[in-house]
């Protein structure tokens, strides 16, 4: 699970890590870590005084592609995005993120478009 922020930076030298807060993320998504493992997505540092409780796992939604069924609210464990905690039907899914797993390349493409 990653929180991604803008704006686009010209270099990696001056990444403002101390000012990041979840509410300002331009993209929140569960993604594969192959790019990080392969060194293609650099890790730019750590957030000073980072507190897990301040960076919760957001709620997600699964929608019926045909629009016939009610949306399903999906919750994953805060400490493990692979562990499903609960899921139940809801009437209002506004503001919920789609429940999907993206490859790191798809995340890069989406960020490029968002930062346009």
C-alpha positions as a Markdown table, in Angstrom:
| # | Residue | x | y | z |
|---|---|---|---|---|
| 1 | Unk | 0.0 | 0.0 | 0.0 |
| 2 | Unk | 1.4 | 3.4 | -0.9 |
| 3 | Unk | 0.6 | 7.0 | -0.5 |
| 4 | Unk | 1.9 | 9.0 | -3.4 |
| 5 | Unk | 2.4 | 12.8 | -3.5 |
| 6 | Unk | 3.0 | 15.7 | -5.9 |
| 7 | Unk | 4.3 | 17.9 | -7.2 |
| 8 | Unk | 6.7 | 16.4 | -9.7 |
| 9 | Unk | 10.3 | 17.1 | -8.5 |
| 10 | Unk | 13.1 | 17.9 | -10.9 |
| 11 | Unk | 15.6 | 16.0 | -8.7 |
| 12 | Unk | 15.6 | 13.5 | -5.9 |
| 13 | Unk | 17.9 | 15.7 | -3.8 |
| 14 | Unk | 15.2 | 17.9 | -2.1 |
| 15 | Unk | 12.3 | 15.6 | -1.3 |
| 16 | Unk | 10.3 | 17.3 | 1.5 |
| 17 | Unk | 9.6 | 14.2 | 3.6 |
| 18 | Unk | 8.8 | 16.0 | 6.9 |
| 19 | Unk | 5.7 | 17.8 | 5.4 |
| 20 | Unk | 3.9 | 14.7 | 4.1 |
| 21 | Unk | 0.4 | 13.8 | 5.5 |
| 22 | Unk | -2.0 | 11.2 | 4.2 |
| 23 | Unk | -4.7 | 13.7 | 3.4 |
| 24 | Unk | -2.5 | 15.4 | 0.8 |
| 25 | Unk | -1.8 | 12.2 | -1.2 |
| 26 | Unk | -2.7 | 12.4 | -4.8 |
| 27 | Unk | -2.9 | 8.6 | -5.1 |
| 28 | Unk | -3.4 | 5.8 | -2.6 |
| 29 | Unk | -3.2 | 2.3 | -4.0 |
| 30 | Unk | -2.2 | -1.2 | -3.2 |
| 31 | Unk | 0.7 | -2.1 | -5.6 |
| 32 | Unk | 3.3 | -4.7 | -6.2 |
| 33 | Unk | 6.8 | -4.1 | -4.9 |
| 34 | Unk | 8.8 | -5.6 | -7.7 |
| 35 | Unk | 10.0 | -2.1 | -8.9 |
| 36 | Unk | 11.3 | -1.4 | -5.4 |
| 37 | Unk | 13.0 | -4.8 | -5.2 |
| 38 | Unk | 14.6 | -4.3 | -8.6 |
| 39 | Unk | 15.7 | -0.8 | -7.7 |
| 40 | Unk | 13.6 | 0.8 | -10.4 |
| 41 | Unk | 11.5 | 2.8 | -7.9 |
| 42 | Unk | 13.9 | 4.5 | -5.6 |
| 43 | Unk | 13.3 | 4.8 | -1.9 |
| 44 | Unk | 14.0 | 8.4 | -1.1 |
| 45 | Unk | 14.2 | 8.4 | 2.6 |
| 46 | Unk | 12.1 | 8.1 | 5.7 |
| 47 | Unk | 9.5 | 10.4 | 7.3 |
| 48 | Unk | 10.8 | 11.8 | 10.5 |
| 49 | Unk | 8.8 | 10.8 | 13.6 |
| 50 | Unk | 6.6 | 8.5 | 11.4 |
| 51 | Unk | 3.7 | 7.0 | 13.4 |
| 52 | Unk | 1.8 | 4.0 | 11.9 |
| 53 | Unk | -1.5 | 5.2 | 13.5 |
| 54 | Unk | -1.3 | 8.4 | 11.4 |
| 55 | Unk | -1.1 | 6.4 | 8.1 |
| 56 | Unk | -4.1 | 4.1 | 8.2 |
| 57 | Unk | -5.1 | 1.6 | 5.6 |
| 58 | Unk | -7.9 | 3.3 | 3.7 |
| 59 | Unk | -11.2 | 1.6 | 3.0 |
| 60 | Unk | -11.7 | 0.2 | -0.5 |
| 61 | Unk | -14.8 | -0.7 | -2.5 |
| 62 | Unk | -15.6 | -3.5 | -4.9 |
| 63 | Unk | -18.2 | -2.5 | -7.5 |
| 64 | Unk | -20.3 | -4.8 | -9.7 |
| 65 | Unk | -19.0 | -4.1 | -13.2 |
| 66 | Unk | -22.6 | -4.5 | -14.5 |
| 67 | Unk | -24.0 | -2.1 | -11.8 |
| 68 | Unk | -26.6 | -4.7 | -10.6 |
| 69 | Unk | -25.2 | -5.4 | -7.2 |
| 70 | Unk | -24.6 | -3.1 | -4.3 |
| 71 | Unk | -21.0 | -2.1 | -3.7 |
| 72 | Unk | -18.9 | -4.0 | -1.2 |
| 73 | Unk | -16.8 | -2.1 | 1.4 |
| 74 | Unk | -13.5 | -3.9 | 1.8 |
| 75 | Unk | -11.1 | -3.4 | 4.8 |
| 76 | Unk | -7.6 | -4.8 | 5.0 |
| 77 | Unk | -5.4 | -5.0 | 8.1 |
| 78 | Unk | -3.4 | -1.8 | 8.9 |
| 79 | Unk | -0.2 | -3.8 | 9.2 |
| 80 | Unk | -0.7 | -6.2 | 6.2 |
| 81 | Unk | -2.5 | -5.3 | 3.0 |
| 82 | Unk | -2.8 | -8.9 | 2.1 |
| 83 | Unk | -5.0 | -9.7 | 5.1 |
| 84 | Unk | -8.7 | -9.1 | 4.6 |
| 85 | Unk | -10.4 | -7.9 | 7.8 |
| 86 | Unk | -13.9 | -7.4 | 6.6 |
| 87 | Unk | -16.2 | -6.9 | 3.7 |
| 88 | Unk | -19.9 | -6.0 | 3.6 |
| 89 | Unk | -22.4 | -4.4 | 1.2 |
| 90 | Unk | -22.9 | -0.7 | 1.5 |
| 91 | Unk | -25.4 | 1.8 | -0.1 |
| 92 | Unk | -22.9 | 4.7 | -0.5 |
| 93 | Unk | -19.5 | 4.1 | -1.9 |
| 94 | Unk | -18.6 | 7.7 | -2.7 |
| 95 | Unk | -15.1 | 8.6 | -1.8 |
| 96 | Unk | -13.9 | 5.0 | -1.5 |
| 97 | Unk | -10.9 | 3.7 | -3.5 |
| 98 | Unk | -11.4 | 0.8 | -5.9 |
| 99 | Unk | -10.2 | -2.5 | -4.5 |
| 100 | Unk | -7.4 | -3.5 | -6.8 |
| 101 | Unk | -3.8 | -4.5 | -6.9 |
| 102 | Unk | -1.7 | -2.5 | -9.4 |
| 103 | Unk | 1.7 | -3.4 | -10.8 |
| 104 | Unk | 4.4 | -0.8 | -10.2 |
| 105 | Unk | 4.4 | 0.1 | -13.9 |
| 106 | Unk | 0.7 | 0.9 | -13.8 |
| 107 | Unk | 1.3 | 3.1 | -10.7 |
| 108 | Unk | 4.1 | 5.0 | -12.5 |
| 109 | Unk | 1.8 | 5.6 | -15.5 |
| 110 | Unk | -1.0 | 6.8 | -13.3 |
| 111 | Unk | 1.3 | 9.1 | -11.3 |
| 112 | Unk | 2.7 | 10.5 | -14.6 |
| 113 | Unk | -0.8 | 11.4 | -15.7 |
| 114 | Unk | -1.8 | 12.9 | -12.4 |
| 115 | Unk | 1.4 | 15.0 | -12.2 |
| 116 | Unk | 1.0 | 15.9 | -15.9 |
